[in-house]
Amino acid sequence: MKKVNIADKLSLFSDHWNPRIIGELNGQHVKLVKLKGEFVWHKHDHEDEMFYVLDGCLKIEFRDKIVELLKNEFIIIPKGTEHRPVADEEVSVMLFEPATTLNTGDTFGNLTRNELEKI
């Protein structure tokens, strides 16, 4: 057991849309990621997904609405729900997801990360 300093972990990287694993529990990964710009439309057929905003403003676009998340706010996106994260400025996010979750869900491309770095 050891404590984790989130700010220290965030200082270890500067790229966007590339989640890092900072912890594991009960088959879940705790991830940090920095986002900027538009991600791809996608869905996760078998996993719910939780976005917790640590710093900045994140918009989650759905086909029928947009939800804006500010610092210290989170959203749980139910499995099978198509969505697209958008960050006009850099935002730092913590993700809670099953270890099997692929960041781009059912969509594959240059933003897909098959293997994540543990920091």
N, C-alpha and C positions, 0 to 999 in steps of 0.2 A: 504494500500500500504506500502510495506516495501522492503528495498533492501536486496539482498541475496549475501553473500560472498561465492563464489564457493570453495575456499581453505578451509574455515571453515567447509563447508558441507562435503567435501572429507575427512577431518580429523576425521569425526565421524564414519567411518567404514573402514575395511581393507579386507573384504572378496571379492571374485571375482564372476562375473556373477550373481550378485544379485542387480538389479537396485533399486535406491531410488528415490522417487518423491520429487522434490524441488520446483515445481511450477505448476500451471494449468492456461491455457488460451484457450478460444474458443474450449473447448472439447479436448484440447491437454494436454499431460503431458510433463513437462520438467523433465528429469531424469538424475541422475549421476550414473555411474557404473565404477567399476574397473575391468579390464579384464586381464587374464593371462592364456596362453595355448590355446587350440582349443575349439571352441564352436561346436554346432551341425549344420549340413546342414539343412536349413529350408527356408520357404518362408512365406510371409504374403499375403494372397489372397485379402484382402480388404484395406490394408493400405500401404502407402509409409512409408519409415523409413529413418531418418536422423541421421548419426553418425558424431559428431564433436569432434575431438581429442584435448583434453586440455593439455595432457602431454604424451610423449612416441610415439610409432610407432604401428599402427594397420594395419594389412593386412585384406582385405576383399577378400575372395576367391569366385570366380564365376566358373561355370563349364568350361568356356573357357578362363579365365584370372584371374590375381590377381591384385588388386589395393592397393597400399601402401599409407597410410595416415600418415602424420607427424603432429606435434603440429601446431595448428591453421588452419588445413585443415578439410574439411568435404566432405561427399558424401551423396547423396540422392539415396536410392535404391527403384526403382519403385515396386509397389505392383505386386505380382506374380513372382518376380525374386528370384530364389534360390541362396542362399549365405551362407557363413560361415565366421564369424570373427575369426581371429587368432592373438594372441599377444605373441610373443616370450619372451618379458619382460613385466612387469606390465605397463598398459596404463590406463589413466583416460579419460573417454569419457562422453560427454553430448549427450543425445538422445532427439529428438523431435518427438513425436508420438501421434496418437489419444489415448485417455484414454482407449479404448477397446483393444489396441494392447497387445497380449501375447508375451513375450520375445522369446519364441521358435516357434512362428508362428504355422505352421501345424504339428510340431513334438512335442511329449510329452515325458518327461523323468525326470531324477533327477535334471536337470538344469531349468525345467519349474517353473516359479514363478507366481502363480495364483493371489496372493495378494501382493502388494508392500507397503513397509513402507514409510511413509511421514516423511521427516526430515527437 
